[in-house]
């Protein structure tokens, strides 16, 4: 992950998104690009370089699979986030899953892992 590429945070819950932005700050990562839906996330992917992503599986009434597919097609590292009970499709079964409630060390491990990919 190059230093000029931001992380994309795809999370429909505004409070959880704010908490994650605070975690990025504590860990010394730049403020992430934020999206609350597949459409917003895909628009960000089309408009700026992204170095990695955290994709919530459940985005309101939709699932984050279109964003995951777009990230995979571009070779951008990403991990899923979930409140639990979600099954990752076989095409993305190798991706990490970070469970809510988030712990700082879990988020840090995933973000630092992006720069190793």
C-alpha positions, 0 to 999 in steps of 0.5 A, a space after each residue: 500500500 503506497 502512502 498516497 493511497 487512502 483506505 476505503 471504509 464501507 460502513 453504513 452505521 455512522 457511529 461505527 464509522 466515526 469510531 473506526 475513523 478515530 481508530 485510524 487516527 490513534 494508529 497513525 493512519 490517514 483519514 479513510 475515504 468513507 462510503 455508506 453504500 455500494 454505490 458510494 463505494 464504487 464511485 470512490 473506487 472509480 475516482 481515486 486510488 485506494 490502498 485497501 478497504 474494510 467492507 461491511 458485509 451488511 449495508 442496510 438492505 444490501 450486501 457489500 459483495 459488489 464492492 468486494 468484487 470490484 476491489 478483487 478485480 483491481 487487486 486492492 487488498 481488503 477485509 470484511 467487517 460484520 456483526 456476526 452470522 454472515 457467510 463469505 461467498 467462496 470467491 472471497 473466502 480467503 479474505 479476513 473477517 473482522 467482527 464487531 465490536 471492533 478491537 483496536 489491535 484487530 483493526 491494526 493487524 488488518 490495516 498493517 497487513 494491507 501494506 504487506 500485500 
